[in-house]
Amino acid sequence: MKAYHLTILRDGKYETIIGEMTSIENFILIEKELGRDTHVLYSRELTDFDWKLFKRTKENKGMY
C-alpha cells in the first residue's frame, strides 16, 4: 500500500483525501462501483516522512 494526497471532485464537491491505498486506479474503480462521479484533480505519493508526520499530527489533534 502507498500513501497518497488526493484532491478530488466527488459528485460536484471538492475533497482532499490523505490515506493509504493500493493505487489511484483502484480508488477510482471503487468510487465508480459505489455510483460516485469522481475525478482526480491533483495527486501525489507521500514520502514515508510525510505519511508518518500526518499520522502523528492526526493522532495528536484528533483530525479525520
N, C-alpha and C positions, 0 to 999 in steps of 0.2 A: 504494500500500500504506500502511496505517496501523499504528501501533504500539499494542498493547493489553496490558493487565494483566488476566488472567482467573483466577478461582478456579472450578474445575470439579469435578464429581463424575463420575468416569470409571470405569465398571464397579465401583462401590462404593468407590472410593478417591478421596480429596481430592487435588487437584493445583493448583499455581499455575503459570501459564504467562505468560511475558512474551515477546512476539515480534511480528513484522510479519505481517499477513495482509490479504487483500482485504476481508473482512468477517467478523463473528462468524457470520452466517448460513451463509456458505460453509464456515467451520470446522466448524460442526455437521453440515452435509451430508457433508463428508469423513469425519467421525467415524462417521456412520451408515453410509456406504459401506464403512467398514472393520469394521463389525459391532460397534461400541462403543456402549454405553449411556451417553451423555454429557449432562450437564445443566450449564448455566452458572449458577453461584450468585452471582457478582459479576463485573462487567466495567467497565472504564473505558478510555477512549482516553488514551494518554500524550501529554504535550506533547513538542515537539521537544527541549526541555531535558532532561526526564526520560529520554527514549529515549537521547539521547547520553550522559547520565550513566550509565545502566545498561550500555550497550555498553562504555564506558571502564572501569567497575568490573569487568565480566566479563573484559575483556582483561587487566587488571592482577592479578586474583585467581584467574583460571583457573576461574571459575564456569561452570556449564552452564545 
